[in-house]
């Protein structure tokens, strides 16, 4: 699954640690999601969408 | 997000540190109570049945507390860290079962002359768990 997390974070000038704190996860998890190595659960994806005030599909896209 | 907001919301690391510290204390207590239950009957109270039974009950009680602390620790992790831990546990269970049974068999079929010790299996399981956690962290780096 692809995602725009890194771009959206950079647009807001947030660090990985700040985003991790806001989503209540570890910085390593944010790093893994940004690199596409770990796909977040649906609740975490919803939480991310709420934080960025965007729709989930505008942040996460299926690679097919 | 301001720095203050970030610090205020940085609850994951704080919670994780507290749970880790808690688990460390329970584990240390369990090891000490295990050492007391194992060695004190011989060196301190000459196999007095009541004292030994009390030491074993205390060891079991602290062991249960350690399990609950470990449960709290695992539940406090985020979903990726939990996945790493559960993968490592699954690997450890599989390796423990396969190696444990094969190790036991070695003596039955006379390939080794010494009695298999449970402590050897525990060491193998600890090393497997440690290796599983390291591999899991590297996988998601």
N, CA and C atoms of all chains as a GROMACS GRO file, in nm:
protein
  615
    1UNK      N    1   0.085  -0.121   0.000
    1UNK     CA    2   0.000   0.000   0.000
    1UNK      C    3   0.089   0.126   0.000
    2UNK      N    4   0.055   0.220  -0.090
    2UNK     CA    5   0.131   0.346  -0.094
    2UNK      C    6   0.066   0.446   0.001
    3UNK      N    7   0.144   0.546   0.042
    3UNK     CA    8   0.081   0.650   0.124
    3UNK      C    9   0.156   0.783   0.107
    4UNK      N   10   0.087   0.891   0.143
    4UNK     CA   11   0.145   1.025   0.128
    4UNK      C   12   0.183   1.085   0.263
    5UNK      N   13   0.208   0.997   0.359
    5UNK     CA   14   0.232   1.043   0.496
    5UNK      C   15   0.353   1.137   0.506
    6UNK      N   16   0.460   1.098   0.438
    6UNK     CA   17   0.583   1.176   0.447
    6UNK      C   18   0.562   1.318   0.390
    7UNK      N   19   0.492   1.324   0.276
    7UNK     CA   20   0.466   1.454   0.212
    7UNK      C   21   0.377   1.540   0.300
    8UNK      N   22   0.269   1.479   0.349
    8UNK     CA   23   0.176   1.555   0.433
    8UNK      C   24   0.242   1.604   0.562
    9UNK      N   25   0.328   1.520   0.616
    9UNK     CA   26   0.401   1.558   0.738
    9UNK      C   27   0.496   1.674   0.709
   10UNK      N   28   0.565   1.663   0.596
   10UNK     CA   29   0.661   1.768   0.560
   10UNK      C   30   0.589   1.900   0.534
   11UNK      N   31   0.471   1.893   0.471
   11UNK     CA   32   0.393   2.015   0.444
   11UNK      C   33   0.359   2.089   0.573
   12UNK      N   34   0.340   2.013   0.679
   12UNK     CA   35   0.304   2.075   0.808
   12UNK      C   36   0.427   2.100   0.896
   13UNK      N   37   0.543   2.062   0.843
   13UNK     CA   38   0.669   2.083   0.915
   13UNK      C   39   0.672   2.008   1.048
   14UNK      N   40   0.619   1.885   1.046
   14UNK     CA   41   0.619   1.802   1.166
   14UNK      C   42   0.733   1.702   1.155
   15UNK      N   43   0.788   1.664   1.269
   15UNK     CA   44   0.889   1.557   1.270
   15UNK      C   45   0.816   1.424   1.284
   16UNK      N   46   0.890   1.316   1.259
   16UNK     CA   47   0.830   1.182   1.277
   16UNK      C   48   0.788   1.164   1.423
   17UNK      N   49   0.870   1.215   1.514
   17UNK     CA   50   0.839   1.200   1.657
   17UNK      C   51   0.710   1.274   1.693
   18UNK      N   52   0.691   1.393   1.635
   18UNK     CA   53   0.568   1.469   1.664
   18UNK      C   54   0.445   1.396   1.611
   19UNK      N   55   0.458   1.344   1.488
   19UNK     CA   56   0.344   1.270   1.431
   19UNK      C   57   0.316   1.144   1.514
   20UNK      N   58   0.423   1.077   1.555
   20UNK     CA   59   0.409   0.956   1.636
   20UNK      C   60   0.335   0.988   1.766
   21UNK      N   61   0.371   1.099   1.828
   21UNK     CA   62   0.304   1.139   1.953
   21UNK      C   63   0.157   1.167   1.930
   22UNK      N   64   0.128   1.235   1.821
   22UNK     CA   65  -0.011   1.271   1.793
   22UNK      C   66  -0.096   1.146   1.765
   23UNK      N   67  -0.031   1.042   1.709
   23UNK     CA   68  -0.106   0.920   1.676
   23UNK      C   69  -0.092   0.813   1.785
   24UNK      N   70  -0.015   0.845   1.890
   24UNK     CA   71   0.008   0.754   2.002
   24UNK      C   72   0.072   0.621   1.957
   25UNK      N   73   0.172   0.633   1.872
   25UNK     CA   74   0.251   0.516   1.830
   25UNK      C   75   0.400   0.552   1.842
   26UNK      N   76   0.488   0.454   1.815
   26UNK     CA   77   0.631   0.483   1.823
   26UNK      C   78   0.681   0.552   1.696
   27UNK      N   79   0.794   0.621   1.705
   27UNK     CA   80   0.852   0.686   1.589
   27UNK      C   81   0.890   0.582   1.483
   28UNK      N   82   0.934   0.465   1.529
   28UNK     CA   83   0.972   0.357   1.437
   28UNK      C   84   0.852   0.314   1.351
   29UNK      N   85   0.735   0.316   1.411
   29UNK     CA   86   0.615   0.276   1.337
   29UNK      C   87   0.584   0.378   1.227
   30UNK      N   88   0.597   0.506   1.259
   30UNK     CA   89   0.575   0.611   1.158
   30UNK      C   90   0.676   0.594   1.044
   31UNK      N   91   0.800   0.568   1.079
   31UNK     CA   92   0.906   0.549   0.979
   31UNK      C   93   0.872   0.430   0.887
   32UNK      N   94   0.829   0.319   0.949
   32UNK     CA   95   0.797   0.199   0.871
   32UNK      C   96   0.677   0.223   0.779
   33UNK      N   97   0.577   0.298   0.829
   33UNK     CA   98   0.459   0.328   0.744
   33UNK      C   99   0.500   0.417   0.627
   34UNK      N  100   0.580   0.519   0.656
   34UNK     CA  101   0.625   0.611   0.549
   34UNK      C  102   0.702   0.537   0.441
   35UNK      N  103   0.784   0.439   0.484
   35UNK     CA  104   0.863   0.364   0.387
   35UNK      C  105   0.783   0.252   0.319
   36UNK      N  106   0.657   0.237   0.358
   36UNK     CA  107   0.572   0.133   0.298
   36UNK      C  108   0.605  -0.007   0.347
   37UNK      N  109   0.678  -0.016   0.459
   37UNK     CA  110   0.716  -0.148   0.510
   37UNK      C  111   0.610  -0.204   0.605
   38UNK      N  112   0.526  -0.117   0.654
   38UNK     CA  113   0.420  -0.162   0.745
   38UNK      C  114   0.289  -0.093   0.710
   39UNK      N  115   0.184  -0.172   0.693
   39UNK     CA  116   0.053  -0.116   0.664
   39UNK      C  117  -0.024  -0.096   0.794
   40UNK      N  118  -0.072   0.026   0.821
   40UNK     CA  119  -0.144   0.049   0.947
   40UNK      C  120  -0.278  -0.021   0.948
   41UNK      N  121  -0.330  -0.045   1.069
   41UNK     CA  122  -0.464  -0.103   1.082
   41UNK      C  123  -0.566   0.004   1.041
   42UNK      N  124  -0.691  -0.041   1.024
   42UNK     CA  125  -0.797   0.053   0.986
   42UNK      C  126  -0.816   0.162   1.092
   43UNK      N  127  -0.820   0.126   1.224
   43UNK     CA  128  -0.835   0.234   1.325
   43UNK      C  129  -0.722   0.337   1.318
   44UNK      N  130  -0.598   0.290   1.296
   44UNK     CA  131  -0.486   0.386   1.289
   44UNK      C  132  -0.496   0.471   1.162
   45UNK      N  133  -0.542   0.409   1.052
   45UNK     CA  134  -0.558   0.485   0.928
   45UNK      C  135  -0.665   0.593   0.946
   46UNK      N  136  -0.775   0.558   1.015
   46UNK     CA  137  -0.881   0.657   1.041
   46UNK      C  138  -0.829   0.770   1.129
   47UNK      N  139  -0.750   0.732   1.230
   47UNK     CA  140  -0.695   0.832   1.322
   47UNK      C  141  -0.604   0.928   1.245
   48UNK      N  142  -0.525   0.871   1.154
   48UNK     CA  143  -0.434   0.953   1.072
   48UNK      C  144  -0.516   1.049   0.984
   49UNK      N  145  -0.622   0.996   0.924
   49UNK     CA  146  -0.707   1.078   0.838
   49UNK      C  147  -0.770   1.194   0.916
   50UNK      N  148  -0.814   1.163   1.037
   50UNK     CA  149  -0.874   1.267   1.123
   50UNK      C  150  -0.771   1.374   1.157
   51UNK      N  151  -0.648   1.330   1.185
   51UNK     CA  152  -0.542   1.425   1.222
   51UNK      C  153  -0.513   1.521   1.107
   52UNK      N  154  -0.505   1.467   0.986
   52UNK     CA  155  -0.475   1.550   0.869
   52UNK      C  156  -0.600   1.614   0.808
   53UNK      N  157  -0.716   1.582   0.866
   53UNK     CA  158  -0.846   1.632   0.817
   53UNK      C  159  -0.863   1.602   0.669
   54UNK      N  160  -0.837   1.476   0.635
   54UNK     CA  161  -0.849   1.432   0.496
   54UNK      C  162  -0.922   1.297   0.495
   55UNK      N  163  -0.961   1.255   0.374
   55UNK     CA  164  -1.020   1.121   0.361
   55UNK      C  165  -0.908   1.018   0.360
   56UNK      N  166  -0.941   0.898   0.408
   56UNK     CA  167  -0.838   0.792   0.415
   56UNK      C  168  -0.775   0.768   0.277
   57UNK      N  169  -0.860   0.762   0.174
   57UNK     CA  170  -0.809   0.730   0.039
   57UNK      C  171  -0.721   0.843  -0.018
   58UNK      N  172  -0.726   0.960   0.042
   58UNK     CA  173  -0.637   1.067  -0.001
   58UNK      C  174  -0.497   1.052   0.062
   59UNK      N  175  -0.487   0.968   0.162
   59UNK     CA  176  -0.359   0.944   0.228
   59UNK      C  177  -0.301   0.808   0.190
   60UNK      N  178  -0.388   0.707   0.194
   60UNK     CA  179  -0.343   0.570   0.163
   60UNK      C  180  -0.407   0.523   0.031
   61UNK      N  181  -0.321   0.469  -0.056
   61UNK     CA  182  -0.374   0.416  -0.184
   61UNK      C  183  -0.327   0.273  -0.205
   62UNK      N  184  -0.419   0.193  -0.262
   62UNK     CA  185  -0.383   0.056  -0.299
   62UNK      C  186  -0.284   0.062  -0.415
   63UNK      N  187  -0.185  -0.025  -0.414
   63UNK     CA  188  -0.082  -0.019  -0.519
   63UNK      C  189  -0.129  -0.077  -0.652
   64UNK      N  190  -0.239  -0.159  -0.651
   64UNK     CA  191  -0.287  -0.218  -0.778
   64UNK      C  192  -0.357  -0.113  -0.863
   65UNK      N  193   0.154   2.181   1.480
   65UNK     CA  194   0.176   2.124   1.612
   65UNK      C  195   0.297   2.192   1.679
   66UNK      N  196   0.271   2.256   1.792
   66UNK     CA  197   0.381   2.323   1.860
   66UNK      C  198   0.460   2.224   1.943
   67UNK      N  199   0.577   2.271   1.993
   67UNK     CA  200   0.660   2.181   2.073
   67UNK      C  201   0.587   2.140   2.202
   68UNK      N  202   0.514   2.236   2.261
   68UNK     CA  203   0.441   2.207   2.385
   68UNK      C  204   0.334   2.102   2.360
   69UNK      N  205   0.263   2.120   2.247
   69UNK     CA  206   0.158   2.023   2.214
   69UNK      C  207   0.219   1.884   2.197
   70UNK      N  208   0.337   1.884   2.132
   70UNK     CA  209   0.405   1.757   2.108
   70UNK      C  210   0.442   1.690   2.239
   71UNK      N  211   0.497   1.770   2.332
   71UNK     CA  212   0.538   1.714   2.460
   71UNK      C  213   0.418   1.665   2.540
   72UNK      N  214   0.306   1.744   2.528
   72UNK     CA  215   0.187   1.709   2.602
   72UNK      C  216   0.128   1.576   2.551
   73UNK      N  217   0.138   1.557   2.420
   73UNK     CA  218   0.076   1.439   2.362
   73UNK      C  219   0.172   1.320   2.356
   74UNK      N  220   0.298   1.341   2.399
   74UNK     CA  221   0.394   1.232   2.388
   74UNK      C  222   0.371   1.130   2.500
   75UNK      N  223   0.255   1.063   2.492
   75UNK     CA  224   0.218   0.971   2.600
   75UNK      C  225   0.267   0.830   2.572
   76UNK      N  226   0.286   0.798   2.445
   76UNK     CA  227   0.325   0.661   2.410
   76UNK      C  228   0.457   0.622   2.476
   77UNK      N  229   0.558   0.709   2.460
   77UNK     CA  230   0.690   0.678   2.515
   77UNK      C  231   0.686   0.670   2.668
   78UNK      N  232   0.613   0.763   2.729
   78UNK     CA  233   0.602   0.764   2.876
   78UNK      C  234   0.538   0.635   2.926
   79UNK      N  235   0.425   0.599   2.862
   79UNK     CA  236   0.354   0.477   2.902
   79UNK      C  237   0.442   0.354   2.882
   80UNK      N  238   0.511   0.351   2.766
   80UNK     CA  239   0.597   0.238   2.733
   80UNK      C  240   0.712   0.224   2.834
   81UNK      N  241   0.769   0.340   2.872
   81UNK     CA  242   0.879   0.338   2.970
   81UNK      C  243   0.830   0.286   3.104
   82UNK      N  244   0.711   0.333   3.146
   82UNK     CA  245   0.653   0.288   3.275
   82UNK      C  246   0.628   0.138   3.273
   83UNK      N  247   0.568   0.090   3.162
   83UNK     CA  248   0.538  -0.054   3.152
   83UNK      C  249   0.666  -0.137   3.150
   84UNK      N  250   0.769  -0.087   3.080
   84UNK     CA  251   0.896  -0.159   3.074
   84UNK      C  252   0.961  -0.166   3.212
   85UNK      N  253   0.959  -0.052   3.283
   85UNK     CA  254   1.017  -0.047   3.417
   85UNK      C  255   0.942  -0.143   3.511
   86UNK      N  256   0.810  -0.141   3.498
   86UNK     CA  257   0.726  -0.228   3.579
   86UNK      C  258   0.759  -0.376   3.553
   87UNK      N  259   0.772  -0.410   3.424
   87UNK     CA  260   0.803  -0.549   3.387
   87UNK      C  261   0.941  -0.588   3.438
   88UNK      N  262   1.035  -0.494   3.429
   88UNK     CA  263   1.172  -0.522   3.478
   88UNK      C  264   1.169  -0.553   3.628
   89UNK      N  265   1.094  -0.473   3.704
   89UNK     CA  266   1.086  -0.495   3.849
   89UNK      C  267   1.024  -0.631   3.883
   90UNK      N  268   0.914  -0.665   3.813
   90UNK     CA  269   0.848  -0.793   3.837
   90UNK      C  270   0.941  -0.908   3.801
   91UNK      N  271   1.013  -0.896   3.687
   91UNK     CA  272   1.103  -1.003   3.642
   91UNK      C  273   1.217  -1.023   3.742
   92UNK      N  274   1.272  -0.910   3.788
   92UNK     CA  275   1.381  -0.917   3.886
   92UNK      C  276   1.334  -0.983   4.015
   93UNK      N  277   1.214  -0.945   4.060
   93UNK     CA  278   1.157  -1.005   4.182
   93UNK      C  279   1.136  -1.155   4.162
   94UNK      N  280   1.089  -1.192   4.044
   94UNK     CA  281   1.063  -1.334   4.016
   94UNK      C  282   1.194  -1.414   4.018
   95UNK      N  283   1.298  -1.358   3.957
   95UNK     CA  284   1.429  -1.427   3.955
   95UNK      C  285   1.481  -1.445   4.098
   96UNK      N  286   1.468  -1.339   4.178
   96UNK     CA  287   1.516  -1.348   4.318
   96UNK      C  288   1.435  -1.453   4.395
   97UNK      N  289   1.300  -1.449   4.377
   97UNK     CA  290   1.217  -1.546   4.450
   97UNK      C  291   1.245  -1.689   4.402
   98UNK      N  292   1.279  -1.704   4.273
   98UNK     CA  293   1.314  -1.836   4.219
   98UNK      C  294   1.445  -1.885   4.282
   99UNK      N  295   1.541  -1.794   4.295
   99UNK     CA  296   1.670  -1.829   4.356
   99UNK      C  297   1.650  -1.868   4.502
  100UNK      N  298   1.562  -1.794   4.572
  100UNK     CA  299   1.534  -1.827   4.713
  100UNK      C  300   1.470  -1.966   4.723
  101UNK      N  301   1.369  -1.990   4.635
  101UNK     CA  302   1.301  -2.120   4.638
  101UNK      C  303   1.396  -2.235   4.603
  102UNK      N  304   1.495  -2.206   4.519
  102UNK     CA  305   1.587  -2.312   4.473
  102UNK      C  306   1.700  -2.339   4.573
  103UNK      N  307   1.754  -2.233   4.631
  103UNK     CA  308   1.875  -2.251   4.714
  103UNK      C  309   1.852  -2.240   4.864
  104UNK      N  310   1.753  -2.161   4.905
  104UNK     CA  311   1.733  -2.140   5.049
  104UNK      C  312   1.702  -2.269   5.126
  105UNK      N  313   1.622  -2.364   5.071
  105UNK     CA  314   1.595  -2.486   5.148
  105UNK      C  315   1.724  -2.558   5.189
  106UNK      N  316   1.824  -2.558   5.103
  106UNK     CA  317   1.950  -2.627   5.134
  106UNK      C  318   2.040  -2.542   5.226
  107UNK      N  319   2.050  -2.411   5.194
  107UNK     CA  320   2.150  -2.329   5.264
  107UNK      C  321   2.096  -2.249   5.382
  108UNK      N  322   1.965  -2.226   5.387
  108UNK     CA  323   1.912  -2.140   5.493
  108UNK      C  324   1.827  -2.214   5.597
  109UNK      N  325   1.738  -2.303   5.555
  109UNK     CA  326   1.648  -2.363   5.655
  109UNK      C  327   1.642  -2.516   5.650
  110UNK      N  328   1.745  -2.577   5.598
  110UNK     CA  329   1.762  -2.723   5.602
  110UNK      C  330   1.635  -2.800   5.562
  111UNK      N  331   1.579  -2.763   5.451
  111UNK     CA  332   1.463  -2.831   5.391
  111UNK      C  333   1.340  -2.834   5.482
  112UNK      N  334   1.323  -2.729   5.562
  112UNK     CA  335   1.200  -2.718   5.642
  112UNK      C  336   1.082  -2.706   5.546
  113UNK      N  337   0.988  -2.802   5.558
  113UNK     CA  338   0.879  -2.813   5.460
  113UNK      C  339   0.792  -2.687   5.452
  114UNK      N  340   0.760  -2.631   5.568
  114UNK     CA  341   0.671  -2.513   5.568
  114UNK      C  342   0.740  -2.394   5.500
  115UNK      N  343   0.864  -2.366   5.538
  115UNK     CA  344   0.937  -2.254   5.476
  115UNK      C  345   0.951  -2.275   5.324
  116UNK      N  346   0.982  -2.400   5.286
  116UNK     CA  347   0.999  -2.429   5.143
  116UNK      C  348   0.867  -2.408   5.068
  117UNK      N  349   0.758  -2.456   5.128
  117UNK     CA  350   0.626  -2.441   5.063
  117UNK      C  351   0.592  -2.293   5.049
  118UNK      N  352   0.621  -2.214   5.153
  118UNK     CA  353   0.594  -2.070   5.148
  118UNK      C  354   0.676  -2.005   5.035
  119UNK      N  355   0.804  -2.044   5.026
  119UNK     CA  356   0.892  -1.986   4.922
  119UNK      C  357   0.839  -2.019   4.782
  120UNK      N  358   0.789  -2.142   4.764
  120UNK     CA  359   0.736  -2.183   4.633
  120UNK      C  360   0.607  -2.106   4.601
  121UNK      N  361   0.521  -2.091   4.701
  121UNK     CA  362   0.395  -2.017   4.680
  121UNK      C  363   0.424  -1.871   4.644
  122UNK      N  364   0.521  -1.811   4.717
  122UNK     CA  365   0.558  -1.672   4.687
  122UNK      C  366   0.614  -1.662   4.545
  123UNK      N  367   0.697  -1.760   4.507
  123UNK     CA  368   0.754  -1.761   4.372
  123UNK      C  369   0.644  -1.770   4.266
  124UNK      N  370   0.545  -1.856   4.291
  124UNK     CA  371   0.434  -1.870   4.196
  124UNK      C  372   0.353  -1.740   4.188
  125UNK      N  373   0.328  -1.679   4.305
  125UNK     CA  374   0.253  -1.553   4.309
  125UNK      C  375   0.323  -1.442   4.232
  126UNK      N  376   0.453  -1.430   4.254
  126UNK     CA  377   0.529  -1.326   4.184
  126UNK      C  378   0.535  -1.358   4.034
  127UNK      N  379   0.545  -1.488   4.002
  127UNK     CA  380   0.543  -1.530   3.861
  127UNK      C  381   0.414  -1.488   3.792
  128UNK      N  382   0.301  -1.502   3.863
  128UNK     CA  383   0.173  -1.460   3.808
  128UNK      C  384   0.171  -1.308   3.788
  129UNK      N  385   0.225  -1.237   3.885
  129UNK     CA  386   0.234  -1.090   3.872
  129UNK      C  387   0.319  -1.050   3.752
  130UNK      N  388   0.427  -1.125   3.730
  130UNK     CA  389   0.514  -1.097   3.615
  130UNK      C  390   0.438  -1.119   3.484
  131UNK      N  391   0.358  -1.227   3.480
  131UNK     CA  392   0.280  -1.254   3.359
  131UNK      C  393   0.181  -1.140   3.331
  132UNK      N  394   0.115  -1.092   3.436
  132UNK     CA  395   0.019  -0.982   3.419
  132UNK      C  396   0.091  -0.855   3.374
  133UNK      N  397   0.210  -0.833   3.429
  133UNK     CA  398   0.288  -0.716   3.390
  133UNK      C  399   0.331  -0.725   3.244
  134UNK      N  400   0.367  -0.847   3.203
  134UNK     CA  401   0.405  -0.868   3.063
  134UNK      C  402   0.286  -0.844   2.970
  135UNK      N  403   0.168  -0.886   3.015
  135UNK     CA  404   0.046  -0.865   2.937
  135UNK      C  405   0.019  -0.715   2.919
  136UNK      N  406   0.035  -0.642   3.029
  136UNK     CA  407   0.014  -0.496   3.025
  136UNK      C  408   0.116  -0.431   2.933
  137UNK      N  409   0.241  -0.482   2.941
  137UNK     CA  410   0.348  -0.428   2.856
  137UNK      C  411   0.314  -0.448   2.707
  138UNK      N  412   0.271  -0.570   2.673
  138UNK     CA  413   0.240  -0.600   2.532
  138UNK      C  414   0.121  -0.518   2.483
  139UNK      N  415   0.020  -0.503   2.569
  139UNK     CA  416  -0.098  -0.425   2.529
  139UNK      C  417  -0.068  -0.277   2.514
  140UNK      N  418   0.038  -0.232   2.582
  140UNK     CA  419   0.075  -0.091   2.575
  140UNK      C  420   0.156  -0.057   2.451
  141UNK      N  421   0.205  -0.160   2.382
  141UNK     CA  422   0.283  -0.134   2.261
  141UNK      C  423   0.192  -0.093   2.146
  142UNK      N  424   0.249  -0.027   2.046
  142UNK     CA  425   0.166   0.006   1.930
  142UNK      C  426   0.156  -0.117   1.840
  143UNK      N  427   0.075  -0.107   1.734
  143UNK     CA  428   0.043  -0.227   1.655
  143UNK      C  429   0.164  -0.289   1.586
  144UNK      N  430   0.261  -0.209   1.543
  144UNK     CA  431   0.378  -0.267   1.477
  144UNK      C  432   0.469  -0.339   1.578
  145UNK      N  433   0.488  -0.274   1.693
  145UNK     CA  434   0.570  -0.337   1.797
  145UNK      C  435   0.505  -0.466   1.846
  146UNK      N  436   0.372  -0.466   1.855
  146UNK     CA  437   0.300  -0.587   1.896
  146UNK      C  438   0.321  -0.698   1.793
  147UNK      N  439   0.317  -0.661   1.664
  147UNK     CA  440   0.336  -0.761   1.559
  147UNK      C  441   0.476  -0.823   1.570
  148UNK      N  442   0.576  -0.738   1.594
  148UNK     CA  443   0.714  -0.787   1.610
  148UNK      C  444   0.722  -0.886   1.725
  149UNK      N  445   0.660  -0.849   1.838
  149UNK     CA  446   0.663  -0.936   1.957
  149UNK      C  447   0.589  -1.067   1.931
  150UNK      N  448   0.470  -1.059   1.871
  150UNK     CA  449   0.390  -1.180   1.851
  150UNK      C  450   0.458  -1.273   1.749
  151UNK      N  451   0.520  -1.216   1.645
  151UNK     CA  452   0.595  -1.298   1.549
  151UNK      C  453   0.709  -1.371   1.620
  152UNK      N  454   0.781  -1.298   1.706
  152UNK     CA  455   0.893  -1.357   1.779
  152UNK      C  456   0.844  -1.467   1.874
  153UNK      N  457   0.727  -1.444   1.936
  153UNK     CA  458   0.671  -1.546   2.026
  153UNK      C  459   0.630  -1.671   1.949
  154UNK      N  460   0.570  -1.653   1.833
  154UNK     CA  461   0.529  -1.766   1.749
  154UNK      C  462   0.651  -1.848   1.709
  155UNK      N  463   0.757  -1.779   1.668
  155UNK     CA  464   0.881  -1.846   1.630
  155UNK      C  465   0.938  -1.924   1.749
  156UNK      N  466   0.938  -1.859   1.866
  156UNK     CA  467   0.992  -1.922   1.987
  156UNK      C  468   0.913  -2.048   2.024
  157UNK      N  469   0.780  -2.040   2.013
  157UNK     CA  470   0.696  -2.156   2.044
  157UNK      C  471   0.729  -2.272   1.949
  158UNK      N  472   0.740  -2.243   1.821
  158UNK     CA  473   0.771  -2.346   1.721
  158UNK      C  474   0.908  -2.408   1.746
  159UNK      N  475   1.008  -2.323   1.764
  159UNK     CA  476   1.145  -2.372   1.787
  159UNK      C  477   1.150  -2.451   1.919
  160UNK      N  478   1.082  -2.401   2.022
  160UNK     CA  479   1.082  -2.470   2.151
  160UNK      C  480   1.022  -2.609   2.140
  161UNK      N  481   0.913  -2.620   2.065
  161UNK     CA  482   0.847  -2.750   2.048
  161UNK      C  483   0.936  -2.847   1.970
  162UNK      N  484   0.984  -2.802   1.854
  162UNK     CA  485   1.064  -2.890   1.767
  162UNK      C  486   1.196  -2.928   1.833
  163UNK      N  487   1.270  -2.828   1.882
  163UNK     CA  488   1.400  -2.855   1.942
  163UNK      C  489   1.383  -2.933   2.073
  164UNK      N  490   1.281  -2.899   2.151
  164UNK     CA  491   1.258  -2.968   2.279
  164UNK      C  492   1.233  -3.116   2.260
  165UNK      N  493   1.144  -3.149   2.165
  165UNK     CA  494   1.112  -3.290   2.142
  165UNK      C  495   1.231  -3.365   2.083
  166UNK      N  496   1.303  -3.300   1.989
  166UNK     CA  497   1.420  -3.365   1.929
  166UNK      C  498   1.529  -3.388   2.034
  167UNK      N  499   1.546  -3.289   2.122
  167UNK     CA  500   1.648  -3.297   2.227
  167UNK      C  501   1.618  -3.414   2.321
  168UNK      N  502   1.491  -3.426   2.356
  168UNK     CA  503   1.447  -3.536   2.443
  168UNK      C  504   1.472  -3.671   2.373
  169UNK      N  505   1.445  -3.673   2.243
  169UNK     CA  506   1.462  -3.797   2.165
  169UNK      C  507   1.608  -3.842   2.160
  170UNK      N  508   1.700  -3.744   2.158
  170UNK     CA  509   1.843  -3.775   2.147
  170UNK      C  510   1.889  -3.872   2.256
  171UNK      N  511   1.833  -3.851   2.377
  171UNK     CA  512   1.874  -3.940   2.486
  171UNK      C  513   1.808  -4.078   2.471
  172UNK      N  514   1.680  -4.076   2.429
  172UNK     CA  515   1.609  -4.204   2.414
  172UNK      C  516   1.677  -4.294   2.311
  173UNK      N  517   1.730  -4.237   2.204
  173UNK     CA  518   1.791  -4.319   2.099
  173UNK      C  519   1.943  -4.328   2.116
  174UNK      N  520   1.990  -4.288   2.235
  174UNK     CA  521   2.131  -4.304   2.275
  174UNK      C  522   2.231  -4.227   2.189
  175UNK      N  523   2.187  -4.112   2.138
  175UNK     CA  524   2.282  -4.028   2.064
  175UNK      C  525   2.359  -3.935   2.157
  176UNK      N  526   2.300  -3.909   2.275
  176UNK     CA  527   2.374  -3.835   2.379
  176UNK      C  528   2.370  -3.920   2.506
  177UNK      N  529   2.473  -3.902   2.588
  177UNK     CA  530   2.482  -3.986   2.708
  177UNK      C  531   2.431  -3.916   2.833
  178UNK      N  532   2.418  -3.782   2.823
  178UNK     CA  533   2.373  -3.708   2.942
  178UNK      C  534   2.222  -3.685   2.939
  179UNK      N  535   2.169  -3.652   3.057
  179UNK     CA  536   2.026  -3.626   3.072
  179UNK      C  537   1.991  -3.489   3.015
  180UNK      N  538   1.893  -3.477   2.923
  180UNK     CA  539   1.855  -3.344   2.874
  180UNK      C  540   1.803  -3.255   2.988
  181UNK      N  541   1.848  -3.132   2.990
  181UNK     CA  542   1.807  -3.040   3.097
  181UNK      C  543   1.708  -2.939   3.042
  182UNK      N  544   1.604  -2.908   3.118
  182UNK     CA  545   1.504  -2.808   3.077
  182UNK      C  546   1.570  -2.671   3.060
  183UNK      N  547   1.677  -2.646   3.139
  183UNK     CA  548   1.745  -2.516   3.132
  183UNK      C  549   1.805  -2.492   2.992
  184UNK      N  550   1.851  -2.600   2.927
  184UNK     CA  551   1.906  -2.586   2.792
  184UNK      C  552   1.797  -2.537   2.696
  185UNK      N  553   1.679  -2.593   2.711
  185UNK     CA  554   1.567  -2.554   2.624
  185UNK      C  555   1.528  -2.407   2.651
  186UNK      N  556   1.529  -2.370   2.778
  186UNK     CA  557   1.495  -2.231   2.813
  186UNK      C  558   1.595  -2.134   2.748
  187UNK      N  559   1.724  -2.170   2.749
  187UNK     CA  560   1.826  -2.085   2.686
  187UNK      C  561   1.800  -2.074   2.535
  188UNK      N  562   1.770  -2.189   2.471
  188UNK     CA  563   1.741  -2.189   2.327
  188UNK      C  564   1.621  -2.098   2.298
  189UNK      N  565   1.516  -2.110   2.382
  189UNK     CA  566   1.394  -2.029   2.361
  189UNK      C  567   1.423  -1.880   2.380
  190UNK      N  568   1.505  -1.847   2.482
  190UNK     CA  569   1.540  -1.706   2.506
  190UNK      C  570   1.617  -1.649   2.386
  191UNK      N  571   1.713  -1.727   2.338
  191UNK     CA  572   1.793  -1.678   2.224
  191UNK      C  573   1.707  -1.664   2.098
  192UNK      N  574   1.614  -1.758   2.080
  192UNK     CA  575   1.524  -1.750   1.964
  192UNK      C  576   1.435  -1.626   1.972
  193UNK      N  577   1.383  -1.601   2.092
  193UNK     CA  578   1.295  -1.485   2.112
  193UNK      C  579   1.372  -1.355   2.085
  194UNK      N  580   1.494  -1.351   2.138
  194UNK     CA  581   1.579  -1.233   2.118
  194UNK      C  582   1.608  -1.213   1.968
  195UNK      N  583   1.645  -1.324   1.902
  195UNK     CA  584   1.673  -1.319   1.757
  195UNK      C  585   1.550  -1.277   1.679
  196UNK      N  586   1.433  -1.326   1.720
  196UNK     CA  587   1.307  -1.291   1.653
  196UNK      C  588   1.276  -1.143   1.665
  197UNK      N  589   1.302  -1.086   1.781
  197UNK     CA  590   1.276  -0.943   1.802
  197UNK      C  591   1.372  -0.859   1.718
  198UNK      N  592   1.500  -0.898   1.718
  198UNK     CA  593   1.599  -0.823   1.638
  198UNK      C  594   1.563  -0.830   1.490
  199UNK      N  595   1.530  -0.952   1.442
  199UNK     CA  596   1.494  -0.969   1.301
  199UNK      C  597   1.369  -0.887   1.266
  200UNK      N  598   1.271  -0.888   1.356
  200UNK     CA  599   1.148  -0.812   1.333
  200UNK      C  600   1.174  -0.662   1.324
  201UNK      N  601   1.258  -0.612   1.412
  201UNK     CA  602   1.290  -0.468   1.410
  201UNK      C  603   1.365  -0.432   1.283
  202UNK      N  604   1.456  -0.520   1.239
  202UNK     CA  605   1.532  -0.493   1.116
  202UNK      C  606   1.440  -0.494   0.994
  203UNK      N  607   1.342  -0.586   0.998
  203UNK     CA  608   1.249  -0.598   0.885
  203UNK      C  609   1.171  -0.468   0.861
  204UNK      N  610   1.134  -0.401   0.969
  204UNK     CA  611   1.052  -0.280   0.955
  204UNK      C  612   1.134  -0.151   0.961
  205UNK      N  613   1.267  -0.163   0.962
  205UNK     CA  614   1.351  -0.042   0.971
  205UNK      C  615   1.346   0.040   0.843
   0.00000   0.00000   0.00000
